[in-house]
Amino acid sequence: MLLGDVFPDFEAETSIGKLKFWDWSRGSWTILFSHPADYTPVCTTELARVAKLTGEFAARNIKVIALSIDSAESHLGWIKDIKKYGGLDESADFPFPIIADENRQLATQFGMLDPNEISAKTGLPLTARTVFVIDQDHKLRLSLLYPATTGRSFDEILRAVDSLLLTEKFKVATPADWKVGDKCMVQPSVPDADLATLFPNGVERVEVPSGKGYIRLTPQPDAK
């Protein structure tokens, strides 16, 4: 899967029943993130963290869906542990579905398998910790791939999504370690003649030894 590719549609059993991916995600951005297996410690911490962040994702019109190589029935049992670990309301519905990929078909199709991490139970490669951010047109906009032994920072994933949504609307880019409210960089393709129109809050040109004025900063266009 390359950035800009249309993410394939698929049908799968999940913790909330069978769903067709494009129908389920229609009209919103989607984060699909995979996990090595149910009842594993790092995965439990990750799903609990995402469950706590579902309000943040919903506020950005983003749906979240997980994938693990075990059955939907196994997922339902595991969800009880996730809720307990995360201090979540154990009587409430879990806030996002978990795909059952028992035969590793989707993990194989999407390049999610980690050849260095082998299941002690089956002798087969575990699913890596993949993150796919997919836009409302089903196009892949961001891809992250972590090994099974390294848990993800979902604060960083939210930060990256904020950058994607911002740069979708305005001709800016976000610098290293940018966060919402920080200054942005004017895209190099924007001619100086358009700066006043596109960036009414002003543009600051940073002087560098080369003398090339390519570093142009501007307040975040939609900052409140």
KEFI-121380 format. One record per residue: x negated, y negated, z negated of N, C-alpha, C in turn; residue in three letters; residue number from 1. Coordinates in pm, 1 decimal, always signed. Layout:
n.c1/n.c2/n.c3/ca.c1/ca.c2/ca.c3/c.c1/c.c2/c.c3/resn/resi
X/Y/Z/X/Y/Z/X/Y/Z/ALA/NUM;
...
***
This chain:
n.c1/n.c2/n.c3/ca.c1/ca.c2/ca.c3/c.c1/c.c2/c.c3/resn/resi
-84.2/+118.8/+0.0/+0.0/+0.0/+0.0/-88.2/-124.5/+0.0/MET/1;
-68.0/-212.0/+99.7/-141.7/-337.0/+109.4/-49.5/-454.1/+77.1/LEU/2;
-106.6/-563.7/+29.0/-25.4/-680.7/-0.1/+46.0/-726.0/+126.7/LEU/3;
+173.4/-754.9/+112.9/+254.7/-794.0/+227.3/+329.4/-679.3/+291.6/GLY/4;
+290.0/-554.2/+260.7/+362.7/-439.0/+314.0/+503.4/-433.2/+253.1/ASP/5;
+597.8/-383.3/+330.7/+731.2/-356.3/+276.5/+722.8/-230.7/+190.2/VAL/6;
+762.8/-243.6/+64.5/+756.1/-130.1/-26.3/+863.3/-29.5/+12.6/PHE/7;
+827.6/+97.4/+30.6/+925.4/+196.7/+78.7/+1043.6/+213.2/-15.6/PRO/8;
+1158.8/+234.4/+42.5/+1275.5/+270.0/-36.1/+1261.3/+415.7/-79.3/ASP/9;
+1321.6/+451.5/-190.5/+1320.8/+590.3/-235.7/+1439.4/+613.1/-327.6/PHE/10;
+1473.9/+737.9/-344.2/+1580.0/+778.4/-436.6/+1519.0/+868.0/-541.8/GLU/11;
+1554.8/+847.4/-667.1/+1492.7/+925.5/-774.0/+1586.9/+939.7/-892.4/ALA/12;
+1566.0/+1046.8/-966.9/+1632.2/+1061.6/-1095.8/+1559.7/+973.5/-1197.2/GLU/13;
+1635.5/+912.9/-1285.8/+1576.8/+826.2/-1387.3/+1646.3/+850.0/-1521.1/THR/14;
+1601.2/+776.7/-1619.5/+1662.1/+787.3/-1752.8/+1804.4/+733.4/-1755.9/SER/15;
+1848.1/+662.6/-1650.4/+1987.2/+614.6/-1644.2/+2064.2/+681.0/-1529.7/ILE/16;
+2009.9/+790.2/-1476.0/+2074.3/+860.0/-1365.7/+2003.0/+834.9/-1233.8/GLY/17;
+2059.6/+887.0/-1126.2/+1996.2/+872.6/-995.1/+2014.0/+729.6/-945.5/LYS/18;
+1906.3/+674.9/-888.5/+1918.3/+541.7/-828.1/+1840.8/+536.3/-697.5/LEU/19;
+1884.5/+445.7/-611.0/+1817.5/+416.9/-484.7/+1745.7/+284.0/-503.5/LYS/20;
+1615.8/+284.3/-486.3/+1533.1/+172.9/-531.0/+1575.5/+40.2/-470.8/PHE/21;
+1594.1/+31.9/-340.7/+1629.4/-96.0/-278.8/+1765.1/-146.0/-326.6/TRP/22;
+1860.9/-56.2/-343.8/+1992.4/-97.9/-392.8/+1982.2/-150.2/-535.2/ASP/23;
+1905.8/-80.1/-617.6/+1891.3/-117.8/-758.2/+1821.7/-252.9/-773.1/TRP/24;
+1721.7/-279.6/-689.0/+1639.9/-400.6/-703.8/+1688.3/-518.1/-620.1/SER/25;
+1791.2/-497.4/-540.8/+1834.7/-599.1/-444.4/+1858.4/-735.4/-510.7/ARG/26;
+1806.2/-841.0/-447.1/+1830.8/-976.7/-493.5/+1736.3/-1025.4/-600.7/GLY/27;
+1639.9/-944.3/-641.1/+1547.7/-987.9/-745.9/+1406.7/-938.3/-715.3/SER/28;
+1310.4/-994.5/-782.9/+1176.0/-938.8/-781.8/+1175.8/-815.6/-873.7/TRP/29;
+1078.5/-728.1/-852.9/+1072.2/-604.7/-930.8/+928.6/-575.8/-972.1/THR/30;
+913.8/-526.7/-1093.6/+785.3/-471.5/-1136.8/+803.9/-322.1/-1157.5/ILE/31;
+729.8/-244.1/-1081.5/+726.2/-98.3/-1096.0/+591.7/-63.1/-1157.6/LEU/32;
+595.5/-0.1/-1274.6/+468.8/+34.3/-1339.9/+470.8/+180.5/-1383.1/PHE/33;
+359.9/+249.5/-1356.8/+355.6/+394.5/-1377.5/+274.5/+430.4/-1501.4/SER/34;
+298.6/+553.7/-1548.2/+237.8/+602.9/-1672.1/+191.8/+746.8/-1653.7/HIS/35;
+83.1/+785.5/-1722.5/+33.3/+922.4/-1709.2/+135.3/+1029.5/-1748.0/PRO/36;
+201.8/+1012.2/-1860.5/+293.9/+1117.5/-1905.5/+375.1/+1068.6/-2024.2/ALA/37;
+485.5/+1137.4/-2051.0/+566.2/+1109.3/-2169.5/+492.1/+1154.2/-2295.6/ASP/38;
+534.0/+1098.5/-2406.2/+479.9/+1134.7/-2538.0/+327.2/+1122.3/-2541.3/TYR/39;
+275.2/+1017.8/-2482.9/+132.8/+987.1/-2489.9/+116.8/+852.5/-2558.8/THR/40;
+6.9/+834.1/-2634.1/+1.5/+718.2/-2725.1/-5.4/+582.6/-2655.2/PRO/41;
-94.7/+567.5/-2556.9/-109.3/+436.8/-2491.7/+18.6/+400.3/-2416.6/VAL/42;
+78.0/+498.2/-2349.1/+202.1/+473.4/-2275.5/+313.7/+426.0/-2368.7/CYS/43;
+320.0/+483.8/-2486.9/+423.0/+445.3/-2583.1/+407.3/+298.2/-2621.9/THR/44;
+282.8/+255.1/-2642.7/+260.2/+114.3/-2677.0/+299.7/+24.1/-2561.2/THR/45;
+273.1/+66.8/-2439.2/+302.9/-16.5/-2322.5/+452.8/-32.7/-2301.5/GLU/46;
+527.2/+77.2/-2306.1/+671.0/+66.7/-2284.1/+739.4/-11.5/-2395.1/LEU/47;
+689.6/+2.4/-2517.9/+745.0/-76.6/-2627.8/+719.6/-225.1/-2603.9/ALA/48;
+602.3/-259.1/-2555.6/+569.8/-399.7/-2528.8/+658.4/-456.7/-2417.7/ARG/49;
+676.1/-380.1/-2310.4/+760.4/-427.8/-2200.7/+905.0/-442.9/-2247.2/VAL/50;
+951.7/-350.5/-2330.1/+1088.4/-361.0/-2382.3/+1107.2/-492.3/-2459.1/ALA/51;
+1004.7/-533.4/-2532.9/+1013.7/-658.9/-2607.3/+1008.4/-780.7/-2514.8/LYS/52;
+952.9/-763.4/-2395.8/+937.4/-873.8/-2301.8/+1049.2/-880.0/-2197.7/LEU/53;
+1149.3/-794.0/-2207.2/+1249.7/-789.8/-2100.5/+1323.9/-922.2/-2085.7/THR/54;
+1340.2/-997.7/-2193.4/+1402.5/-1128.8/-2182.5/+1318.4/-1223.9/-2099.2/GLY/55;
+1186.6/-1214.4/-2113.6/+1095.2/-1297.7/-2034.1/+1106.0/-1262.2/-1886.3/GLU/56;
+1110.0/-1133.6/-1856.0/+1122.0/-1092.3/-1716.1/+1258.1/-1132.0/-1660.0/PHE/57;
+1363.9/-1112.2/-1737.5/+1498.4/-1146.9/-1690.3/+1509.6/-1296.2/-1661.7/ALA/58;
+1445.1/-1378.7/-1742.7/+1449.5/-1523.7/-1721.8/+1385.6/-1563.5/-1589.3/ALA/59;
+1300.1/-1477.3/-1536.7/+1233.7/-1501.6/-1408.7/+1301.3/-1425.8/-1294.1/ARG/60;
+1417.7/-1367.7/-1320.5/+1490.4/-1286.0/-1222.3/+1404.9/-1168.4/-1174.3/ASN/61;
+1343.8/-1099.5/-1270.6/+1259.2/-983.9/-1240.2/+1316.8/-861.5/-1309.8/ILE/62;
+1337.1/-755.0/-1233.0/+1376.5/-627.3/-1289.8/+1250.3/-542.7/-1312.6/LYS/63;
+1256.9/-460.4/-1415.5/+1142.7/-376.6/-1452.0/+1185.2/-231.4/-1446.1/VAL/64;
+1096.1/-147.5/-1391.3/+1123.2/-3.9/-1386.4/+991.8/+71.2/-1404.9/ILE/65;
+994.2/+172.8/-1488.9/+874.5/+252.0/-1516.9/+880.9/+384.8/-1443.0/ALA/66;
+766.3/+453.1/-1436.5/+758.5/+585.6/-1374.3/+667.0/+672.5/-1458.2/LEU/67;
+710.0/+795.9/-1481.7/+626.1/+893.8/-1550.1/+653.7/+1030.4/-1487.8/SER/68;
+557.3/+1120.9/-1502.9/+564.9/+1248.1/-1428.9/+653.6/+1352.7/-1495.6/ILE/69;
+719.2/+1316.3/-1604.1/+805.3/+1412.8/-1672.3/+952.0/+1393.3/-1631.9/ASP/70;
+1038.7/+1479.1/-1685.8/+1179.2/+1481.6/-1645.6/+1257.4/+1367.5/-1709.0/SER/71;
+1375.0/+1340.8/-1653.2/+1462.8/+1240.1/-1710.8/+1503.0/+1278.7/-1853.4/ALA/72;
+1525.3/+1407.0/-1875.5/+1560.3/+1453.3/-2010.8/+1446.8/+1424.6/-2108.4/GLU/73;
+1322.5/+1449.3/-2063.6/+1206.6/+1418.9/-2147.4/+1198.8/+1269.3/-2176.4/SER/74;
+1227.5/+1187.7/-2074.6/+1224.5/+1042.8/-2093.5/+1320.4/+1000.7/-2204.9/HIS/75;
+1439.5/+1059.7/-2207.2/+1540.5/+1020.2/-2306.7/+1492.9/+1050.4/-2448.6/LEU/76;
+1424.0/+1162.3/-2465.2/+1368.0/+1192.4/-2596.9/+1254.7/+1098.5/-2632.5/GLY/77;
+1170.2/+1069.1/-2533.8/+1055.7/+980.8/-2556.2/+1100.6/+838.7/-2591.3/TRP/78;
+1208.0/+793.7/-2529.1/+1259.3/+659.2/-2555.2/+1287.0/+639.1/-2705.7/ILE/79;
+1331.2/+743.5/-2774.3/+1355.1/+732.0/-2918.2/+1225.8/+698.2/-2991.7/LYS/80;
+1115.6/+761.5/-2950.5/+985.6/+730.9/-3010.9/+942.4/+588.9/-2978.2/ASP/81;
+965.2/+546.4/-2852.7/+926.5/+411.3/-2809.6/+1000.2/+306.5/-2892.0/ILE/82;
+1130.8/+327.0/-2909.8/+1209.5/+232.9/-2989.9/+1157.7/+227.2/-3133.2/LYS/83;
+1129.2/+342.9/-3190.7/+1080.2/+347.8/-3328.9/+946.3/+277.1/-3340.2/LYS/84;
+855.1/+307.3/-3248.9/+721.9/+247.5/-3253.2/+729.7/+95.7/-3236.9/TYR/85;
+814.5/+50.0/-3146.2/+822.6/-91.9/-3116.0/+911.8/-171.5/-3208.5/GLY/86;
+974.9/-105.7/-3303.9/+1065.7/-175.2/-3393.9/+1188.8/-227.7/-3321.7/GLY/87;
+1233.0/-154.0/-3219.4/+1347.9/-194.1/-3138.5/+1477.0/-141.5/-3201.1/LEU/88;
+1589.2/-197.2/-3159.1/+1718.9/-151.5/-3206.1/+1741.8/-9.3/-3153.4/ASP/89;
+1741.7/+87.4/-3242.5/+1749.5/+227.5/-3201.4/+1888.3/+265.6/-3151.8/GLU/90;
+1989.4/+181.5/-3178.8/+2125.0/+212.5/-3131.9/+2155.2/+147.2/-2997.4/SER/91;
+2070.5/+56.6/-2952.6/+2094.6/-16.5/-2827.8/+2042.1/+62.0/-2708.0/ALA/92;
+2098.6/+32.1/-2590.2/+2047.5/+92.3/-2467.3/+1904.5/+46.1/-2443.5/ASP/93;
+1822.6/+136.6/-2390.6/+1686.4/+97.7/-2355.5/+1694.7/+0.4/-2237.8/PHE/94;
+1614.4/-107.6/-2236.2/+1639.8/-217.0/-2141.8/+1595.0/-195.7/-1997.9/PRO/95;
+1530.1/-85.0/-1966.7/+1492.6/-60.2/-1827.3/+1482.4/+91.2/-1803.7/PHE/96;
+1499.9/+134.9/-1679.4/+1495.0/+277.7/-1650.2/+1352.3/+330.2/-1636.5/PRO/97;
+1338.9/+461.1/-1656.3/+1211.4/+530.0/-1635.1/+1234.2/+637.4/-1528.7/ILE/98;
+1160.7/+628.9/-1420.8/+1173.3/+725.7/-1310.5/+1112.6/+859.2/-1350.0/ILE/99;
+1181.1/+967.1/-1314.3/+1128.9/+1102.7/-1334.3/+1059.9/+1147.5/-1205.5/ALA/100;
+928.9/+1166.8/-1212.2/+849.3/+1205.1/-1094.2/+777.8/+1336.6/-1121.9/ASP/101;
+859.6/+1438.7/-1154.4/+804.0/+1565.8/-1201.3/+709.8/+1632.5/-1100.4/GLU/102;
+741.6/+1620.9/-971.1/+656.7/+1685.4/-870.5/+545.4/+1594.3/-818.5/ASN/103;
+531.5/+1476.1/-880.7/+427.6/+1378.4/-845.2/+441.8/+1327.2/-700.7/ARG/104;
+558.9/+1339.7/-644.3/+579.1/+1297.5/-505.1/+557.6/+1147.3/-489.0/GLN/105;
+619.8/+1069.0/-577.0/+606.0/+923.6/-566.8/+465.6/+878.6/-605.5/LEU/106;
+410.3/+939.7/-710.0/+274.2/+904.1/-751.6/+174.0/+929.4/-639.7/ALA/107;
+194.4/+1038.0/-566.0/+106.1/+1069.2/-453.4/+129.2/+972.0/-338.4/THR/108;
+256.2/+947.3/-306.1/+289.0/+858.7/-194.6/+234.1/+718.3/-215.5/GLN/109;
+238.3/+670.2/-339.4/+198.7/+532.5/-366.8/+55.2/+520.4/-418.0/PHE/110;
-22.0/+628.8/-414.5/-162.8/+622.6/-454.4/-183.2/+598.4/-602.7/GLY/111;
-97.9/+659.6/-683.1/-103.8/+634.2/-827.0/-185.7/+735.8/-905.8/MET/112;
-232.0/+842.8/-845.2/-296.3/+949.5/-921.2/-439.6/+912.1/-959.5/LEU/113;
-479.3/+952.3/-1080.2/-613.3/+926.5/-1132.2/-691.5/+1058.1/-1132.5/ASP/114;
-783.9/+1079.9/-1037.6/-853.0/+1208.2/-1026.5/-945.6/+1239.0/-1143.4/PRO/115;
-978.3/+1136.9/-1223.2/-1067.9/+1158.5/-1336.9/-995.0/+1196.4/-1464.4/ASN/116;
-863.1/+1191.2/-1461.3/-783.9/+1225.7/-1579.1/-693.6/+1343.8/-1545.2/GLU/117;
-726.2/+1459.4/-1600.7/-655.4/+1583.2/-1567.3/-567.6/+1626.5/-1684.4/ILE/118;
-445.7/+1664.0/-1653.7/-353.2/+1711.3/-1756.2/-401.6/+1844.2/-1813.9/SER/119;
-411.9/+1851.5/-1945.9/-452.2/+1976.3/-2010.3/-345.7/+2083.8/-1992.5/ALA/120;
-220.8/+2039.7/-1975.2/-109.6/+2134.4/-1964.0/-100.2/+2195.5/-1824.6/LYS/121;
-118.4/+2113.5/-1720.2/-97.4/+2161.1/-1582.9/-225.3/+2173.4/-1500.9/THR/122;
-331.9/+2107.6/-1545.3/-455.0/+2107.5/-1466.6/-450.3/+2014.0/-1347.6/GLY/123;
-344.6/+1931.8/-1337.3/-327.1/+1838.9/-1226.0/-363.5/+1696.4/-1269.5/LEU/124;
-399.9/+1611.1/-1173.2/-432.8/+1472.3/-1208.9/-313.4/+1401.1/-1271.0/PRO/125;
-342.5/+1316.6/-1369.5/-239.6/+1234.7/-1430.2/-212.5/+1111.7/-1342.9/LEU/126;
-97.3/+1054.5/-1362.0/-65.7/+929.4/-1294.5/-144.7/+816.0/-1358.4/THR/127;
-205.3/+731.9/-1276.9/-277.5/+615.7/-1327.5/-179.1/+509.6/-1375.2/ALA/128;
-233.0/+404.8/-1435.2/-149.3/+292.0/-1481.1/-145.5/+187.2/-1369.5/ARG/129;
-50.8/+205.7/-1279.6/-35.7/+116.5/-1165.4/+70.4/+11.9/-1195.2/THR/130;
+50.7/-108.2/-1142.0/+152.8/-213.4/-1146.5/+175.1/-262.4/-1004.7/VAL/131;
+299.0/-257.3/-959.0/+337.1/-314.9/-830.7/+438.0/-426.6/-857.3/PHE/132;
+408.7/-546.6/-808.9/+504.3/-656.6/-813.3/+561.1/-673.0/-672.5/VAL/133;
+691.8/-661.2/-661.8/+761.1/-654.7/-532.3/+863.5/-768.1/-527.7/ILE/134;
+865.7/-843.3/-417.4/+955.6/-958.7/-411.8/+1096.2/-920.5/-365.8/ASP/135;
+1183.1/-1020.7/-352.6/+1323.4/-994.6/-320.1/+1341.5/-940.6/-178.1/GLN/136;
+1239.3/-952.8/-94.9/+1243.9/-896.6/+40.4/+1175.6/-760.5/+46.8/ASP/137;
+1149.8/-701.2/-69.1/+1089.4/-568.0/-82.6/+943.0/-565.7/-38.2/HIS/138;
+876.2/-682.0/-37.1/+735.7/-685.9/+2.3/+645.2/-681.8/-120.8/LYS/139;
+535.7/-606.4/-108.6/+440.3/-595.3/-218.3/+361.1/-725.4/-230.0/LEU/140;
+366.3/-787.0/-348.5/+301.6/-917.0/-366.8/+180.2/-910.1/-459.1/ARG/141;
+173.1/-807.1/-542.7/+58.8/-791.8/-632.7/+45.8/-644.9/-668.6/LEU/142;
-80.0/-598.8/-680.4/-105.7/-459.4/-714.9/-220.6/-453.1/-814.3/SER/143;
-200.2/-378.9/-923.5/-304.4/-356.3/-1023.5/-316.3/-205.6/-1046.2/LEU/144;
-437.3/-159.4/-1070.2/-458.9/-15.5/-1090.2/-556.3/+4.6/-1205.3/LEU/145;
-504.2/+58.0/-1316.3/-584.7/+85.7/-1434.9/-599.8/+236.7/-1452.0/TYR/146;
-711.0/+282.8/-1509.2/-721.9/+425.1/-1541.3/-630.2/+460.9/-1657.4/PRO/147;
-609.3/+589.4/-1674.5/-516.0/+635.3/-1777.2/-556.9/+593.0/-1917.5/ALA/148;
-687.7/+573.4/-1939.9/-736.7/+545.8/-2074.3/-730.9/+398.3/-2112.8/THR/149;
-691.9/+309.8/-2020.0/-693.7/+165.3/-2046.8/-553.0/+107.9/-2040.3/THR/150;
-503.4/+62.5/-2154.1/-371.3/+1.2/-2157.4/-373.2/-136.6/-2093.4/GLY/151;
-258.6/-175.0/-2040.1/-248.1/-302.0/-1967.6/-209.7/-417.9/-2058.4/ARG/152;
-246.9/-539.8/-2015.7/-201.9/-662.1/-2082.2/-79.8/-713.6/-2007.8/SER/153;
+36.5/-702.0/-2067.6/+157.7/-749.1/-2001.3/+172.8/-900.0/-2012.7/PHE/154;
+99.0/-962.5/-2103.3/+91.7/-1108.0/-2102.1/+23.3/-1154.2/-1973.3/ASP/155;
-82.0/-1084.7/-1931.9/-150.8/-1119.4/-1807.3/-60.1/-1094.7/-1687.0/GLU/156;
+16.8/-987.1/-1690.9/+108.8/-958.6/-1579.7/+214.5/-1068.9/-1569.7/ILE/157;
+265.8/-1114.5/-1683.1/+361.0/-1226.2/-1681.5/+294.6/-1352.9/-1625.9/LEU/158;
+170.2/-1378.5/-1667.1/+97.5/-1495.5/-1618.7/+80.9/-1488.5/-1467.1/ARG/159;
+44.5/-1371.2/-1415.9/+26.3/-1355.4/-1272.3/+158.5/-1373.8/-1197.8/ALA/160;
+267.1/-1322.4/-1255.0/+398.7/-1340.1/-1193.0/+436.8/-1488.0/-1190.2/VAL/161;
+407.7/-1560.2/-1298.3/+435.9/-1703.6/-1298.8/+360.8/-1774.3/-1186.0/ASP/162;
+237.3/-1732.9/-1162.7/+159.9/-1789.9/-1052.2/+223.0/-1756.1/-917.8/SER/163;
+264.5/-1631.7/-899.4/+328.0/-1590.9/-773.4/+454.4/-1672.3/-746.6/LEU/164;
+536.7/-1689.6/-848.5/+662.2/-1762.1/-830.2/+636.4/-1910.3/-801.6/LEU/165;
+535.2/-1965.9/-868.1/+502.7/-2106.6/-846.4/+447.7/-2130.4/-705.7/LEU/166;
+352.7/-2046.9/-665.4/+288.2/-2068.1/-535.1/+378.8/-2028.1/-419.0/THR/167;
+488.5/-1959.7/-449.9/+590.5/-1931.4/-350.3/+666.2/-2059.6/-313.3/GLU/168;
+679.3/-2150.9/-408.8/+760.0/-2270.8/-389.6/+678.2/-2393.2/-348.1/LYS/169;
+552.7/-2398.3/-392.1/+471.7/-2518.7/-370.8/+337.7/-2481.1/-307.6/PHE/170;
+276.3/-2577.4/-239.8/+148.9/-2552.6/-171.9/+31.9/-2570.4/-269.6/LYS/171;
+34.8/-2489.2/-372.1/-70.1/-2491.8/-473.5/-123.8/-2350.0/-494.0/VAL/172;
-239.9/-2345.4/-558.1/-297.6/-2219.8/-605.3/-328.3/-2238.7/-753.6/ALA/173;
-346.3/-2129.2/-826.6/-373.8/-2141.1/-969.9/-517.2/-2097.0/-997.0/THR/174;
-592.4/-2176.8/-1071.7/-733.2/-2144.9/-1097.6/-749.4/-2034.9/-1201.7/PRO/175;
-874.6/-1999.5/-1227.1/-905.7/-1897.9/-1327.6/-845.4/-1935.1/-1462.4/ALA/176;
-784.0/-1836.7/-1526.0/-727.9/-1850.9/-1660.0/-611.9/-1950.4/-1667.0/ASP/177;
-556.2/-1987.6/-1551.8/-440.8/-2077.3/-1550.3/-325.8/-2018.5/-1630.7/TRP/178;
-250.7/-2106.1/-1694.3/-124.9/-2067.0/-1757.4/-23.8/-2177.4/-1733.6/LYS/179;
+103.4/-2145.3/-1751.7/+210.9/-2240.5/-1722.7/+185.3/-2371.9/-1793.7/VAL/180;
+193.5/-2481.6/-1717.8/+171.4/-2614.4/-1771.8/+34.4/-2671.3/-1741.1/GLY/181;
-60.7/-2583.6/-1703.1/-193.9/-2631.0/-1666.7/-193.2/-2693.4/-1527.7/ASP/182;
-300.9/-2768.1/-1496.9/-315.4/-2822.6/-1363.0/-332.2/-2710.4/-1260.7/LYS/183;
-285.8/-2738.3/-1140.1/-298.7/-2643.9/-1028.7/-397.3/-2700.8/-926.2/CYS/184;
-429.5/-2619.2/-828.0/-519.1/-2661.6/-721.7/-439.5/-2674.1/-592.1/MET/185;
-461.9/-2782.9/-521.8/-398.5/-2800.6/-391.6/-458.3/-2699.5/-294.9/VAL/186;
-373.7/-2632.1/-218.6/-423.4/-2533.7/-122.7/-511.1/-2601.2/-17.1/GLN/187;
-620.7/-2536.3/+25.3/-711.8/-2596.1/+122.0/-646.4/-2633.1/+254.3/PRO/188;
-536.0/-2567.4/+288.1/-470.0/-2593.7/+416.6/-393.1/-2725.5/+419.0/SER/189;
-374.7/-2788.2/+302.2/-297.2/-2912.0/+295.8/-386.5/-3030.2/+335.5/VAL/190;
-353.1/-3105.2/+441.1/-433.5/-3220.9/+480.3/-416.9/-3336.8/+381.9/PRO/191;
-519.7/-3418.6/+370.9/-514.6/-3532.3/+278.6/-395.5/-3622.3/+307.5/ASP/192;
-357.4/-3633.5/+434.1/-247.5/-3722.8/+471.9/-115.3/-3683.3/+407.9/ALA/193;
-103.1/-3556.2/+366.9/+23.2/-3507.9/+309.5/+24.2/-3510.2/+156.7/ASP/194;
-86.6/-3547.1/+95.8/-97.0/-3534.5/-49.4/+6.3/-3619.3/-123.3/LEU/195;
+22.5/-3743.3/-83.6/+114.6/-3831.2/-155.8/+258.1/-3781.9/-148.1/ALA/196;
+295.2/-3725.9/-33.9/+431.9/-3675.7/-16.8/+455.1/-3547.9/-96.2/THR/197;
+360.3/-3456.7/-87.6/+377.7/-3325.5/-151.0/+352.2/-3329.2/-301.4/LEU/198;
+266.5/-3420.7/-344.9/+226.7/-3422.9/-486.0/+239.1/-3564.7/-542.1/PHE/199;
+362.0/-3608.0/-566.9/+385.8/-3745.5/-613.2/+326.4/-3775.3/-750.2/PRO/200;
+290.9/-3672.3/-826.7/+229.8/-3693.8/-957.8/+79.7/-3716.3/-949.4/ASN/201;
+27.8/-3717.5/-826.2/-113.1/-3750.1/-808.1/-202.3/-3629.6/-786.4/GLY/202;
-315.8/-3655.9/-724.6/-416.0/-3553.5/-696.8/-551.7/-3606.5/-740.6/VAL/203;
-624.5/-3522.7/-814.4/-759.1/-3556.5/-861.6/-860.4/-3474.9/-782.3/GLU/204;
-956.2/-3542.2/-721.4/-1059.5/-3472.5/-645.2/-1182.9/-3454.9/-734.7/ARG/205;
-1230.3/-3333.4/-747.7/-1344.7/-3302.9/-833.5/-1473.0/-3314.0/-752.1/VAL/206;
-1566.5/-3392.5/-802.0/-1693.9/-3408.7/-732.8/-1785.1/-3290.6/-762.2/GLU/207;
-1847.6/-3237.4/-657.3/-1941.7/-3126.2/-668.5/-2067.8/-3160.7/-589.3/VAL/208;
-2181.9/-3095.0/-620.3/-2308.3/-3130.9/-554.7/-2305.0/-3125.9/-402.7/PRO/209;
-2224.0/-3037.1/-346.3/-2220.1/-3026.9/-200.2/-2159.6/-3150.3/-134.8/SER/210;
-2086.9/-3227.5/-212.8/-2018.6/-3343.3/-156.8/-1890.0/-3309.3/-84.3/GLY/211;
-1856.5/-3183.4/-79.8/-1733.9/-3141.0/-10.7/-1616.6/-3155.6/-107.6/LYS/212;
-1515.5/-3225.2/-65.6/-1403.3/-3254.4/-154.5/-1294.8/-3150.1/-152.9/GLY/213;
-1333.8/-3024.8/-168.2/-1235.8/-2916.2/-153.0/-1164.6/-2880.0/-282.3/TYR/214;
-1211.8/-2929.7/-394.8/-1146.7/-2899.8/-522.3/-1055.3/-3016.8/-556.7/ILE/215;
-924.3/-2994.2/-537.8/-824.3/-3097.3/-561.4/-724.3/-3046.6/-663.7/ARG/216;
-713.5/-3116.9/-774.1/-625.2/-3076.3/-883.2/-500.5/-3163.0/-886.0/LEU/217;
-390.4/-3102.4/-927.7/-264.8/-3176.6/-941.2/-185.6/-3116.9/-1057.2/THR/218;
-107.6/-3198.4/-1127.7/-21.3/-3141.2/-1231.0/+72.9/-3036.1/-1171.9/PRO/219;
+107.2/-2937.8/-1252.9/+198.4/-2833.7/-1204.0/+325.6/-2899.6/-1151.1/GLN/220;
+361.0/-2874.9/-1025.9/+472.0/-2948.9/-961.6/+604.9/-2939.9/-1033.5/PRO/221;
+635.1/-2825.9/-1093.2/+767.0/-2811.6/-1156.6/+759.4/-2814.9/-1308.3/ASP/222;
+647.5/-2865.9/-1362.8/+633.2/-2871.5/-1507.6/+737.3/-2965.4/-1567.8/ALA/223;
+789.0/-2929.5/-1685.0/+890.6/-3010.4/-1751.7/+830.5/-3086.3/-1867.6/LYS/224;
***
